[in-house]
Amino acid sequence: MVWDECSWRDMGPLIRLETTLTGDRYLSTLSDHLHSFMSIVHSDGLGQFQQDSATPHALTVATNWLQEHSSDFRHFHWLPKSPEMNIIEDIRDALLHAIEKRSAPSRTPMDLLIALQDS
């Protein structure tokens, strides 16, 4: 699984998640990657963070962390199951299409991560 942050100003790095995403791992990902990305790309505090309603995203620890950092960026709440309004689905589809068009298929998880990063 990979995790990424994107903005109308920049794309963040793809983060490879080696195991199932739990609440604690998601909290760690937010604090290790999202906060630094938002503080660099949106130093004006006008950045907005969007996530879907996956279980780890909706846990109290993640919600509390986002509230604690609300002065650094806003947390934009999307309605559940609204993919037509969700930029994440469009990016995922574009990446999948780019991967499918590659001449050499990815054989290992690391090959796939490199292909995704290249795309």
N, C-alpha and C positions, 0 to 999 in steps of 0.2 A: 504494500500500500504506500502511496505517496501523499504528501500534504504540501500545499503550496499557498502562497498569498499573492494576490495580484491587486493592482490598482490602476486607475486611469493614468497614473504617472509612471508606473514601473511594475516589473514582475519580480517576485522574490524567488529564491532558490527552491528547487524541489527538495523536500525532506523525505528521506526513506524511513518509513516506520516498519521496523522489523517484526513486530508482533501486533496482536489485536489492540485496537485503540480502546483503552479504558479511560475512566475519568481522570485518574492520576497522570497517565501518559498524555492525555489531551491538555491538562493543566500545564504540564512541563513543556509541551510544544508551544502553547500560548506564551508562556513566560520566556522561553528560550528563543523563539523565532518571531512571533507576531509583534511583541512589544518593541523589539529593536527595529524591525521593518517599518512599523508605523512611526516610530520616533525619528527615523531617518527620512523616509519618503514623505511623511506628513508632519513635519516639525511644527507646522502651524496649528496642529491639533484638529484639523478639519477632516481627517480621514474617517472613513466609516468601515466597520467590520461587519461582514455578513457571514452567516453559517446556516446550514440546514438544521433540521430537527433530529439529527442522529442522537442516540441515547447519550453518548459521552458529552455532546455539546449542550445538552439540556440539564446535566447534573448540577446540583447546587454548587459544587466547588468551582466549576467553570463559570457559572452565572455570577457567583460572588467575585471571582477574579475580574471579570469584565466590568462589574460595577465599581470595583476598587480602582480601575484604570480608566474610568469614564471621562476624566479630565484630559487624558492623552489622546483619545479617539472615541468616536461614537460606535455603539453597537446597534446596527440596523437590523430590526426584526422582520424577517420575511414570513409570509404566511406559509404554513406547512403545505407541501405538495403543490408548489407554484413554479414548476420548472420553466415555464414560458417567461417568467420574470427573473430567472436566476441565471446570472452570467456564468456561474460555475459550470452548469450543464453545457453551455456553449463551448467553453474552454476544454472541458473533458472530451466532448465530441470531436473538436478540432485535433486534439492530441491523438485520439484513437485513430482518426482518419490518416493522420501523418504517419503513425506507426504502421498501419496496414499497407501503406504505399511503399514502405522501405523494401529494398531488394533482398536484404538478408534478414531473416526473422530473428528475433531475440530468443536466445536459447537459455539464458540464465536470468535471475532477477537483476543482477548488476548490468547485464546487456540491456535489459528493458529500461532500467533507470537512466543509463547513458543515452539510449534512443529518445526517451522522453525529454531529457535535458537538451539534447540536440534539436529536438522539434520545437 
